[in-house]
Amino acid sequence: MPNLNFAGRLYVKKVMQMHKLGWLGVALALSLASVAVQADIELPVKKVLTLEVAQRLAATAKAEADKRGATVVIAVVDDGGQLILLERLNDTQVASVDVATAKARTAAIFRRPSKEFEDQVRNGRVAAITLPGATPLQGGLPIVVEDQVVGAIGVSGNSPQQDEDIARAGLVALTATADTSFPVRYFPASKVAEAFVEGEPLIEEANYKVHASHRDEPGVVEVHTRDTDVIYVVEGTATFVTGGRLLDGKTIEPEEIRGSQLHGGKSQRLSKGDVIIVPNSVPHWFKKVTNPFNYFVVKVRSPE
């Protein structure tokens, strides 16, 4: 700085301070503008599973378990698989505490029923058991609200099918108390084709199910004591027998009877485009099928 007197040095100092304030003002204005822009960004609204709703789900599942005389553990988790609520019914095995939680966590973080992983392993994809966080056991179901997974419910302690049935009964509490109508469900052709490969359900609710079914060999005689089957043939042909009397029927799950010997009945040939409706409690049997034989089944459950 040149050799200035006191007044000159004071003037220069004030000028420098004014420049500094000017830059600070510019920086402050830019910061405020950035905040204003960020305020205009709309963040998505995320639905969360509350403790109160989890309690209703567990209570409804427990009522179903009590009706069946089942001793189970019921676990409800959030969308990240973290535990919200756990109920262990009297005299339920201790091991089911961890299993029920694992089933629920699998359904939550993978956003699909845990049974899908069990089916994959059963059908030869053993590598599915190495997926991080996946428990390949039936009985875990995602909790879906307006096509958004908000959590899951898992049940353990009884047979695989009964565990899932009890979990599904719990989901009824959600649909019964929801303030919106049941969401429209859309399945693209690729998803449907994938389901037909192994024969998997597209959707399963408390009172109805839609299955993309596949057969490459004859089946056993079936009787559904509560479900009416609406069958639509997509591909292939089959000899289908309905009616008659099942001679060696055994109950494999509640409302489900299977056997291998059918006396009498009416035989029909099914082919692409055919529809046949089998009322509940009527024996039916795919006696012969071509490979592949693909068909939709809509299962409608009658009131008890």
DAQUILIN-V749422 format. One record per residue. N is the residue number from 1. D_LAST is the distance of its C-alpha to the last C-alpha in Angstrom with 1 decimal. Layout:
# DAQUILIN-V749422
n->[N	N]
d_last->[D_LAST	D_LAST]
This chain:
# DAQUILIN-V749422
n->[1	2	3	4	5	6	7	8	9	10	11	12	13	14	15	16	17	18	19	20	21	22	23	24	25	26	27	28	29	30	31	32	33	34	35	36	37	38	39	40	41	42	43	44	45	46	47	48	49	50	51	52	53	54	55	56	57	58	59	60	61	62	63	64	65	66	67	68	69	70	71	72	73	74	75	76	77	78	79	80	81	82	83	84	85	86	87	88	89	90	91	92	93	94	95	96	97	98	99	100	101	102	103	104	105	106	107	108	109	110	111	112	113	114	115	116	117	118	119	120	121	122	123	124	125	126	127	128	129	130	131	132	133	134	135	136	137	138	139	140	141	142	143	144	145	146	147	148	149	150	151	152	153	154	155	156	157	158	159	160	161	162	163	164	165	166	167	168	169	170	171	172	173	174	175	176	177	178	179	180	181	182	183	184	185	186	187	188	189	190	191	192	193	194	195	196	197	198	199	200	201	202	203	204	205	206	207	208	209	210	211	212	213	214	215	216	217	218	219	220	221	222	223	224	225	226	227	228	229	230	231	232	233	234	235	236	237	238	239	240	241	242	243	244	245	246	247	248	249	250	251	252	253	254	255	256	257	258	259	260	261	262	263	264	265	266	267	268	269	270	271	272	273	274	275	276	277	278	279	280	281	282	283	284	285	286	287	288	289	290	291	292	293	294	295	296	297	298	299	300	301	302	303	304]
d_last->[98.3	101.8	104.1	103.1	104.1	101.6	100.7	100.1	97.8	95.8	95.4	94.1	91.6	90.2	89.8	87.9	85.6	84.9	83.9	81.6	79.9	79.6	77.8	75.5	74.7	73.9	71.6	69.8	69.4	67.8	65.4	64.3	63.9	61.7	59.5	59.2	58.2	55.5	54.2	53.5	51.3	47.6	45.4	41.8	39.2	36.8	33.5	32.9	30.0	30.7	30.1	28.1	25.6	25.6	24.8	21.7	20.5	21.3	19.6	16.3	16.7	17.8	14.8	12.7	15.6	15.7	12.1	13.2	16.6	18.3	21.8	22.5	24.7	23.6	26.4	26.7	29.9	31.7	32.8	35.7	33.6	34.9	32.8	31.5	29.2	28.4	26.2	26.6	24.3	26.1	27.5	26.7	29.5	32.1	32.3	28.9	30.4	32.5	30.1	27.3	30.0	31.4	28.2	27.7	31.4	31.2	28.4	30.4	33.9	33.1	30.4	28.0	25.4	27.3	25.8	28.3	31.1	29.7	29.4	33.0	34.3	32.5	34.0	37.5	38.0	38.9	40.8	37.5	37.6	40.9	39.5	40.2	37.2	34.8	32.6	31.2	28.0	24.4	22.5	24.3	23.1	25.4	24.6	25.7	26.7	28.4	29.1	30.7	29.7	30.0	28.9	26.3	23.9	24.2	22.5	24.2	24.1	21.6	21.3	21.9	18.6	16.7	19.3	18.5	14.8	15.5	18.2	16.1	13.6	16.9	17.9	15.3	17.5	20.3	19.0	17.7	21.3	23.4	26.0	26.2	24.2	22.5	25.6	26.7	26.7	29.7	30.4	34.0	35.0	36.4	33.0	31.3	34.1	33.9	30.2	31.0	33.6	31.3	28.0	26.1	23.2	24.5	21.5	18.2	15.9	12.5	11.0	13.9	16.9	20.3	22.4	26.0	26.1	29.3	30.4	33.8	33.1	30.8	27.4	25.5	23.1	19.5	16.2	13.0	10.1	7.7	10.8	13.2	16.7	19.4	22.7	26.0	29.1	31.6	34.2	35.1	34.2	32.0	31.4	27.7	26.4	23.2	22.1	23.9	23.1	22.6	25.2	24.9	21.3	20.6	17.5	18.8	15.9	12.3	10.6	14.2	16.8	20.5	23.6	27.0	27.7	26.4	27.9	28.4	26.4	27.8	29.8	30.3	32.5	31.0	33.4	33.8	32.1	29.8	26.2	23.7	20.0	18.0	14.7	11.9	13.0	16.6	19.2	21.5	24.6	27.2	30.1	32.9	33.3	36.3	36.9	35.7	32.5	30.6	27.5	24.9	21.2	18.7	15.1	12.5	8.9	6.4	3.8	0.0]
